[in-house]
């Protein structure tokens, strides 16, 4: 079985986000970029499944500008067998990414597709669900545990929901999106970083995949959230209750 893992290049989680002066987006000039943390978890889970003998190949995929190659090299250093870079000059919204991944799945024919449940830059939490819908495959989102049966015909997935944990059994092939508590991603060792330089990264374009991207959504303006107001010190419990009722609108 082959596992396809989508990895996204995002602004590093430790970097303070700055909005461009013209409010057209987030400033990424001279900003540290890294692999989306949820994508790291997805790749780690795919590697563990391979190491357990349930898969023969793990393929990392990234969609975006030439700098995405750095993210793919990180994935290869972690242990992915090969990588695919779909070159694109602009960033896409989830439905466009889902269409590209659907076309890649048609070419690669994987038994599983892993994605992070969301990216920390847009927090959309949509791509995995859309990929499953386009492919007509079962899906399990917010996975906190994944177990494959020995015949690789189905997977049992524990997923986090508001009321606790829900356990699903889904037929393969399927799409799984990963949550924070699924695993702890490994660090790439120096020998593996060196080996990653010789692993293949296949370049593809939208024309190669025969995907026509037309977005119905336009981003009008990007603004920073309002700054948090400074706190106040109250002198009594009664004053605290009064402020909660009249200023914080607590019933």
Secondary structure, 3 states (H helix, E strand, C coil): CEEEEECCEEECCCCCCCECCCCCCECCCCCCEEECHHHHHHHHHHHHHHHCCCCCEEEEEEEECCCHHHHHHHHHHHCCCEEEEEECCCCCCHHHHHHHHHHHHHHHCCCEEEEECCCCCCCCCCHHHHHHHHHCCEEEEEEEEEEECCCCCEEEEEEEECCEEEEEEEECCEEEEECHHHCCCCCCCHHHHHHHCCCCEEEECHHHHCCCCCCCCCCCCCCCCCCCCCCCCCCCHHHHHHHHHHCCCCC
